[in-house]
Amino acid sequence: MRPDFLLAQAPFAESLVARGADVAAAWLLTYVVHSTVILLLAWLVTSRPNVSDAVREVVWKFALIGGLITASVQTAVAREPLAGQWKLASRTAAPPVPVRVEMRATLVAPERRFVVARQRGTRWSAALVIAWLTTSGAALLWLTVRHGRTLRVLGDRTSLDETVIRASLDGLVARSGVTRPITLTSSGSIASPVALSGDEICLPRRALVELTPNEQEGMLAHEVAHLVRRDPQWLVVARVIETVLFMQPLNRLARHRLQEVAEFLCDDWAVSRVREPVTLAKCLAAVAEWVGRAPRAQVPRLQPMSAMVESRGSPLVRRVGRILSARQAPRARTPRLTFAASACALLAFIAIAPRVSVAHAAPAGGVMTFVRAISAPSAGPRRDSMVVLRMRGGVRISLDSLVRQRRGGAAAGRVGRANVIVVERAQRR
């Protein structure tokens, strides 16, 4: 008997890779949709003038990671969201190639025929995933190189232990109730103090001689606030998300807003813990002048580190105005309420927002038909394979890479004769 189909080489491995590309493409497209909506909502909420900076920070942090959470949960959960899903074919439009498969008649069931449609066209989902991984990998490597350059610039930093400014830092930490050990260093290659992710504060050397003790205390208080709030770590996370998920340009806006709000909140923290708050404003003005006059080669873009004043500028006028007006920090319970509200909003978004489904990236339950394909070539051992077919409302199903159409006498010569037998049928809900 002449075969009706020819099994492809390594069908299950090929199908696994193809389905993995479909799932990755579906997750990526779902993330783009979800993150766009979430980031725009965050922009609308934080644009209101009566929203405090503490609330703005919580909203922007949730908006930055919200798309990752919602897209991942919806991709992992088979249940369809309330708004449904947008189904996309994993290949470009092309007419399918029908392959007729006859099932052997048994005493229980009569002979049945199935039409297996092998899809044609270019698999764009795999091309999309490959392009994304390649581009994001290169961008992440470039970010790592830039971070390494910044560390090399700071390679000349020296410890400030056993100095007067170290004693000032210890007194500030003791008054503020900070228990973590903080390393204090100085460098001649920077114009602005920076807070490093290893609980380290690096000061420009000119700050040791050009600032008064009260101004130095204000500078230290601002940088300690960055370490207490873990701003350097959050900046690393924001830059990695912005780099890897480059297809979402609003992530850059979220990072800028987070940095801006962090500076405001650190100023509030410092004002409440220094003896003369006005000296912090003088310190900011002095550092801004150093950064503005420093040669471009000596003002590295401290990435991914938190600088008091960046070379590209900062909302210095508003910061000085806040300090001089002695504005009090918002109450601690406000961020907690915002955190709870943002978490509930994400849960509701997961249940309601639509998702993108590519091919069988999120299959629903249905009839599973287990088919045993026996191939007996004219020369060589017999091939015996098990194929799992998912039935979808009728006798027409879609397979990809599991079977391919027999082409001419060459295929018939390789296969010889074949037989397809239904081994088992199971109903899954």
RALIN-V190724 format. One line per field, one symbol per residue. ss: DSSP state (h for helix, s for strand, l for the rest). burial: b if it has 16 or more other C-alpha atoms within 10 Angstrom, else e. A space follows every 50 residues. Layout:
ss=???
burial=???
//
This chain:
ss=lllllsslllhhhhhhhhhhhhhhhhhhhhhhhhhhhhhhhhhhhhllll llhhhhhhhhhhhhhhhhhhhhhhhhllllllllssssllslllllssss sssllllllllsssssssllllshhhhhhhhhhhhhhhhhhhhhhhhhhh hhhhhhlssllllhhhhhhhhhhhhhllllllsssssllllllsssllls ssssllhhhhllhhhhhhhhhhhhhhhhllhhhhhhhhhhhhhhlllllh hhhhhhhhhhhhhhhhhhhhhllllllhhhhhhhhhhhhhhhhllhhhll lllllssllllllllhhhhhhhhhlllllllhhhhhhhhhhhhhhhhhhh hhllssssllllllllssssssssssllllllsssssssslllllssssl llsslllhhhhhhhhlsssssssssssll
burial=eebbbbbeeebeeeeeebbbbbbbbbbbbbbbbbbbbbbeebbeebeeee ebbbbbbbbbbbbbbbbbbbbbebbeeeebbeeebeebebbeeeeeebbe bbbeeeeeeeeeeeebbbbeeebbbbebbeebeebbeebbeebeebbebb eebbeebeebeeeebbebbeebbeebeeeeebbbbbbbbbbbbbbbbebb bbbbbbbeeebebbbbbbbbbbbbbbbeeebbbbbbbbbbbbbbbbebeb bbebbebbbbbbbbbbbbbbbbbbeebbbbbbbbebbbebbbeeeeeebb bbbbbbbbbbbeeeebeebbebbeeeeebeeeeebeebbeebeeebeebb bebbbbbbbbbbeeeebbbbbbbbbbbeeeeeeeeeeebbbeeeeeebbb bbbbbbeeeeebeebbbbbbeeeeeeeee
//
